[in-house]
């Protein structure tokens, strides 16, 4: 648990409405999203990937994500395992095929194994975990795999211990995360991935060392552009490192070959090593090369809000519906409504861009 005192702080979020939410479907046929029972937005994009944040708590305080004095939601405001599973089950009937469990740090949730097992029992979706890797052990990974977990993606922004500590503001070491990567590989998890966010003047000197992990472990190492999603709203464009710059840096040592993707909604552009070495390099470039046009994702926050986009400024509540024991059809309609209203793009580069009120840890990556 890293011993960070602020983990115990709470912030009061709006309480459950005393008024029963409207669950009427009498006019569903007059709503665009009520005319079909698949998650398709008003721009024709089909949503197949649901990212569920099961907690807003984290044992890291990454500089591009959280502040040192961040406050967390009261436990009573967060969805229960049963509620997460119910949404997952209903979402599958609407076309969801992949579920990514995120946070915060999802391994902090005391019922993570139960959530995975019950989603696996209730659905046939692929279940993946996005984690900082600090709390994973071979035994815990084996239990999660037995419960139904099939993929793991870990964050690792630096191999140098001082840089890692500077970014994460934690007592975890990069070696601890490396050990978790090795455990995933030895247990046979499919397509283990490592994500790294590069920040100019902080860890951009680690590009080659991180890229070499792909060659060493035959995994995907993906470089994510630094985005305006920090809780302090202090994103500094001068610290931004583009995917193109990162690729040029890697190719000074390891020439790359672009790979064709069979999935137009994939977030990463993937490259193989020209010398035939194992592993792949990916670039996720939401700032310099947005991929919004083929986005297939919908997000559910830990406190039960649907967000059609990582950068959404609007949210659709499902928590009240769940706790008033609304019908599956009513909850499905809320999912359909949120999806239909998905914006055409995040607009980061636009003059009218507004950073979301929530930081990344409260949204779910």
C-alpha positions as CSV (number, residue, x, y, z in Angstrom):
1,X,0.0,0.0,0.0
2,X,3.1,2.3,-0.3
3,X,2.3,4.1,3.0
4,X,0.9,7.3,1.5
5,X,-1.2,9.0,4.1
6,X,-3.5,10.7,1.6
7,X,-4.9,7.4,0.5
8,X,-7.2,7.5,3.5
9,X,-8.8,10.8,2.8
10,X,-12.2,11.0,1.3
11,X,-14.3,13.5,-0.5
12,X,-18.1,13.6,-0.3
13,X,-19.7,13.1,-3.7
14,X,-23.4,13.7,-4.4
15,X,-25.5,11.3,-2.5
16,X,-28.1,9.0,-4.1
17,X,-31.1,10.8,-5.2
18,X,-34.2,10.4,-3.0
19,X,-36.3,10.6,-6.1
20,X,-36.7,7.4,-8.0
21,X,-35.0,7.8,-11.4
22,X,-37.1,7.8,-14.5
23,X,-36.9,4.3,-16.0
24,X,-39.9,4.6,-18.4
25,X,-39.4,3.3,-21.9
26,X,-42.7,4.4,-23.2
27,X,-41.0,6.8,-25.6
28,X,-37.9,4.7,-26.3
29,X,-38.9,4.3,-29.9
30,X,-38.7,8.1,-30.3
31,X,-35.2,8.3,-29.1
32,X,-32.5,7.6,-31.7
33,X,-30.7,5.3,-29.3
34,X,-33.9,3.5,-28.5
35,X,-34.4,2.3,-32.1
36,X,-31.7,-0.3,-32.0
37,X,-30.2,-2.4,-29.3
38,X,-26.5,-2.1,-30.1
39,X,-24.0,0.4,-28.8
40,X,-23.6,2.6,-31.9
41,X,-23.1,6.3,-31.6
42,X,-24.5,9.1,-33.7
43,X,-21.4,9.1,-35.9
44,X,-21.8,5.4,-36.8
45,X,-19.0,4.1,-34.5
46,X,-19.7,0.7,-33.0
47,X,-18.7,0.4,-29.3
48,X,-17.2,-3.0,-28.3
49,X,-14.8,-2.1,-25.5
50,X,-16.0,-1.2,-22.0
51,X,-13.4,0.1,-19.6
52,X,-14.5,-0.2,-16.0
53,X,-12.8,1.7,-13.2
54,X,-13.3,-0.4,-10.1
55,X,-11.7,2.1,-7.7
56,X,-10.4,5.7,-7.8
57,X,-7.7,4.8,-5.2
58,X,-4.0,4.4,-6.2
59,X,-0.8,3.7,-4.4
60,X,1.1,5.8,-6.9
61,X,0.9,9.6,-7.3
62,X,2.1,9.9,-10.9
63,X,2.8,13.5,-11.8
64,X,0.9,13.3,-15.0
65,X,-2.2,11.9,-13.3
66,X,-2.6,12.7,-9.6
67,X,-1.7,15.4,-7.0
68,X,0.1,14.4,-3.8
69,X,-2.9,15.6,-1.7
70,X,-5.6,13.9,-3.8
71,X,-8.8,12.9,-2.1
72,X,-10.9,9.8,-2.8
73,X,-14.5,9.1,-3.0
74,X,-16.4,7.6,0.0
75,X,-16.7,3.8,-0.3
76,X,-20.5,4.0,-0.2
77,X,-20.6,6.1,-3.4
78,X,-18.7,3.4,-5.4
79,X,-20.3,0.6,-7.2
80,X,-20.3,-2.8,-5.6
81,X,-18.9,-6.0,-7.3
82,X,-22.5,-7.1,-8.0
83,X,-23.2,-3.8,-9.6
84,X,-20.1,-3.9,-11.8
85,X,-21.0,-7.4,-12.9
86,X,-24.6,-6.5,-13.7
87,X,-23.5,-3.6,-16.0
88,X,-21.0,-5.9,-17.6
89,X,-23.6,-8.5,-18.3
90,X,-26.1,-6.0,-19.8
91,X,-23.3,-4.4,-21.8
92,X,-22.5,-7.7,-23.5
93,X,-26.0,-8.0,-24.7
94,X,-25.5,-4.6,-26.5
95,X,-22.3,-5.7,-28.2
96,X,-19.5,-5.3,-25.7
97,X,-16.8,-7.9,-26.4
98,X,-13.9,-6.7,-24.3
99,X,-13.8,-5.4,-20.7
100,X,-10.7,-3.7,-19.3
101,X,-10.6,-3.3,-15.5
102,X,-8.8,-0.2,-14.5
103,X,-8.5,2.3,-11.7
104,X,-7.0,4.1,-9.9
105,X,-5.1,1.0,-9.2
106,X,-7.4,-2.0,-9.6
107,X,-5.3,-4.4,-7.5
108,X,-6.1,-2.2,-4.5
109,X,-9.7,-3.4,-4.7
110,X,-10.1,-6.2,-2.1
111,X,-12.6,-8.0,-4.2
112,X,-10.8,-7.9,-7.6
113,X,-10.7,-11.7,-7.9
114,X,-14.4,-11.9,-7.2
115,X,-15.2,-9.2,-9.8
116,X,-13.2,-11.1,-12.4
117,X,-14.7,-14.4,-11.6
118,X,-18.3,-13.1,-11.6
119,X,-17.8,-11.3,-14.9
120,X,-16.4,-14.5,-16.4
121,X,-19.4,-16.5,-15.1
122,X,-21.9,-13.9,-16.3
123,X,-20.4,-13.2,-19.7
124,X,-18.1,-14.5,-22.5
125,X,-16.2,-11.2,-22.9
126,X,-12.4,-11.0,-22.9
127,X,-11.3,-9.6,-19.5
128,X,-8.1,-7.6,-19.2
129,X,-6.4,-5.7,-16.3
130,X,-4.6,-2.4,-16.5
131,X,-2.3,-1.9,-13.6
132,X,0.9,-0.3,-12.3
133,X,2.1,-3.9,-11.5
134,X,3.4,-2.9,-8.0
135,X,1.2,-5.4,-6.1
136,X,1.2,-8.3,-8.5
137,X,2.9,-11.5,-7.5
138,X,3.1,-14.9,-9.2
139,X,0.5,-16.3,-6.8
140,X,-1.9,-13.4,-7.2
141,X,-1.6,-13.5,-10.9
142,X,-2.3,-17.2,-11.0
143,X,-5.5,-16.7,-8.9
144,X,-6.6,-13.9,-11.2
145,X,-5.9,-16.1,-14.3
146,X,-7.9,-18.9,-12.7
147,X,-10.8,-16.5,-12.1
148,X,-10.9,-15.6,-15.8
149,X,-8.3,-12.8,-16.5
150,X,-6.7,-13.3,-19.9
151,X,-4.6,-10.2,-20.4
152,X,-2.5,-7.8,-18.4
153,X,-1.2,-4.3,-19.3
154,X,1.3,-2.6,-17.0
155,X,2.5,0.9,-16.7
156,X,6.3,1.4,-16.5
157,X,7.5,4.9,-17.2
158,X,11.2,4.6,-16.3
159,X,13.8,1.9,-15.5
160,X,16.1,4.3,-13.6
161,X,15.0,4.1,-9.9
162,X,15.4,7.9,-9.3
163,X,13.3,8.8,-12.4
164,X,10.7,6.2,-11.5
165,X,10.4,7.6,-8.0
166,X,10.2,11.1,-9.3
167,X,7.3,10.2,-11.7
168,X,5.4,7.8,-9.5
169,X,6.1,9.4,-6.1
170,X,6.0,5.9,-4.6
171,X,8.4,3.5,-2.9
172,X,7.9,0.8,-5.5
173,X,10.9,0.1,-7.7
174,X,10.9,-0.6,-11.5
175,X,12.4,-4.0,-10.6
176,X,9.1,-4.9,-8.8
177,X,7.2,-4.1,-12.0
178,X,9.7,-6.1,-14.1
179,X,9.2,-9.1,-11.8
180,X,5.4,-8.8,-12.5
181,X,6.0,-8.7,-16.2
182,X,8.2,-11.9,-16.0
183,X,5.5,-13.6,-13.9
184,X,2.8,-12.7,-16.5
185,X,5.0,-14.2,-19.3
186,X,5.8,-17.4,-17.3
187,X,2.1,-17.9,-16.6
188,X,1.2,-17.6,-20.2
189,X,-0.9,-14.5,-20.3
190,X,-1.7,-13.5,-23.9
191,X,-0.1,-10.3,-25.3
192,X,1.4,-8.9,-22.1
193,X,1.8,-5.1,-22.7
194,X,3.8,-2.3,-21.1
195,X,2.7,1.3,-21.4
196,X,5.0,4.3,-20.9
197,X,4.2,8.0,-20.9
198,X,7.1,10.1,-21.9
199,X,7.5,13.6,-20.5
200,X,10.2,15.9,-21.9
201,X,13.0,16.6,-19.4
202,X,11.7,13.9,-17.1
203,X,12.0,10.5,-18.6
204,X,12.4,11.0,-22.4
205,X,16.0,9.9,-22.0
206,X,14.7,6.4,-21.2
207,X,13.1,5.8,-24.6
208,X,15.7,3.2,-25.8
209,X,15.9,1.4,-22.5
210,X,12.1,1.0,-22.4
211,X,12.0,-0.1,-26.1
212,X,14.6,-2.7,-25.4
213,X,12.1,-4.4,-23.0
214,X,10.1,-5.4,-26.0
215,X,13.1,-7.2,-27.5
216,X,14.1,-8.7,-24.2
217,X,10.7,-10.1,-23.2
218,X,9.0,-10.5,-26.7
219,X,6.1,-8.2,-25.5
220,X,4.5,-5.0,-26.7
221,X,5.9,-1.8,-25.4
222,X,3.7,1.2,-26.1
223,X,4.6,4.8,-25.8
224,X,1.6,7.1,-24.9
225,X,1.7,10.8,-25.6
226,X,1.5,13.0,-22.5
227,X,-2.1,14.2,-22.3
228,X,-4.0,17.0,-20.3
229,X,-5.5,14.6,-17.8
230,X,-3.7,15.5,-14.6
231,X,-5.8,16.3,-11.5
232,X,-4.1,19.6,-11.0
233,X,-4.9,20.8,-14.5
234,X,-1.3,21.8,-14.9
235,X,-0.5,20.1,-18.2
236,X,2.5,21.8,-19.9
237,X,2.6,21.5,-23.6
238,X,6.4,22.2,-23.6
239,X,6.9,18.8,-22.0
240,X,5.0,17.0,-24.7
241,X,6.9,14.4,-26.7
242,X,5.2,13.4,-30.0
243,X,5.0,9.8,-31.1
244,X,6.9,10.8,-34.3
245,X,9.8,12.1,-32.2
246,X,9.8,9.0,-30.0
247,X,9.9,6.8,-33.1
248,X,12.8,8.7,-34.6
249,X,14.7,8.2,-31.3
250,X,14.1,4.5,-31.2
251,X,15.1,4.1,-34.9
252,X,18.6,5.5,-34.1
253,X,19.3,2.1,-32.6
254,X,16.4,-0.1,-33.8
255,X,14.9,0.4,-37.2
256,X,11.2,-0.3,-37.2
257,X,8.7,-1.8,-39.7
258,X,5.1,-0.7,-39.7
259,X,2.6,-3.5,-39.2
260,X,-0.9,-3.6,-40.7
261,X,-3.7,-3.6,-38.1
262,X,-6.7,-5.8,-38.7
263,X,-8.5,-3.6,-36.1
264,X,-9.3,-0.1,-37.3
265,X,-10.3,0.9,-33.7
266,X,-6.9,-0.1,-32.2
267,X,-5.4,2.7,-30.1
268,X,-1.7,1.9,-31.0
269,X,0.1,2.0,-34.3
270,X,2.3,-1.1,-34.0
271,X,5.8,-1.7,-35.4
272,X,8.1,-4.7,-35.6
273,X,11.9,-4.6,-35.3
274,X,13.5,-4.6,-38.7
275,X,16.2,-7.0,-37.6
276,X,13.7,-9.6,-36.7
277,X,13.9,-9.4,-32.9
278,X,10.9,-10.5,-31.0
279,X,8.5,-8.0,-29.5
280,X,6.7,-4.9,-30.9
281,X,6.7,-1.2,-30.4
282,X,3.5,0.7,-30.3
283,X,2.7,4.4,-30.4
284,X,-0.5,5.8,-28.9
285,X,-0.8,9.4,-30.2
286,X,-4.0,11.0,-29.1
287,X,-2.5,14.5,-29.2
288,X,-0.5,14.5,-32.4
289,X,-2.6,12.0,-34.4
290,X,-6.0,11.5,-32.9
291,X,-7.8,8.2,-33.6
292,X,-11.2,9.3,-32.5
293,X,-12.8,8.5,-35.9
294,X,-12.6,4.7,-35.2
295,X,-13.0,4.8,-31.4
296,X,-14.8,1.7,-30.0
297,X,-14.6,2.6,-26.2
298,X,-17.1,3.4,-23.5
299,X,-16.1,4.1,-19.9
300,X,-17.7,3.4,-16.5
301,X,-16.3,5.2,-13.5
302,X,-16.0,3.6,-10.1
303,X,-18.9,5.8,-8.8
304,X,-21.2,4.6,-11.6
305,X,-21.0,7.3,-14.3
306,X,-20.8,6.5,-18.0
307,X,-18.3,8.5,-20.0
308,X,-18.4,8.2,-23.8
309,X,-14.9,9.6,-24.1
310,X,-11.8,9.9,-21.9
311,X,-12.2,13.7,-22.3
312,X,-15.9,13.8,-21.9
313,X,-17.3,16.8,-19.9
314,X,-20.7,15.1,-19.6
315,X,-21.5,11.9,-17.7
316,X,-24.6,9.6,-17.6
317,X,-25.4,8.1,-14.2
318,X,-26.2,4.4,-13.8
319,X,-25.7,4.1,-10.1
320,X,-29.1,5.4,-9.1
321,X,-30.7,3.0,-11.6
322,X,-28.8,0.1,-10.1
323,X,-29.7,1.0,-6.6
324,X,-33.4,1.6,-7.3
325,X,-33.4,-1.9,-8.9
326,X,-34.3,-0.6,-12.3
327,X,-34.9,-3.2,-15.1
328,X,-32.1,-4.4,-17.3
329,X,-33.9,-2.6,-20.2
330,X,-33.6,0.7,-18.3
331,X,-30.0,0.3,-17.6
332,X,-29.4,-0.8,-21.2
333,X,-31.1,2.3,-22.4
334,X,-28.8,4.5,-20.3
335,X,-25.8,2.8,-21.9
336,X,-27.3,3.3,-25.3
337,X,-28.0,7.0,-24.5
338,X,-24.5,7.7,-23.3
339,X,-23.0,6.0,-26.4
340,X,-25.3,7.8,-28.8
341,X,-24.1,11.1,-27.4
342,X,-20.4,10.3,-27.8
343,X,-18.6,13.4,-29.2
344,X,-17.0,13.2,-32.6
345,X,-13.5,13.9,-31.2
346,X,-11.8,14.9,-28.0
347,X,-10.6,18.2,-29.5
348,X,-7.4,18.5,-27.5
349,X,-5.8,20.7,-30.2
350,X,-8.9,22.9,-30.6
351,X,-9.1,26.4,-29.2
352,X,-12.3,25.5,-27.3
353,X,-10.9,22.4,-25.6
354,X,-11.9,22.0,-22.0
355,X,-10.0,19.6,-19.8
356,X,-12.3,17.2,-17.9
357,X,-12.9,18.1,-14.3
358,X,-11.9,14.6,-13.2
359,X,-8.3,13.5,-13.4
360,X,-7.3,10.2,-15.0
361,X,-7.4,8.2,-11.7
362,X,-11.1,9.2,-11.2
363,X,-12.0,8.4,-14.8
364,X,-10.2,5.1,-15.4
365,X,-7.6,4.7,-18.1
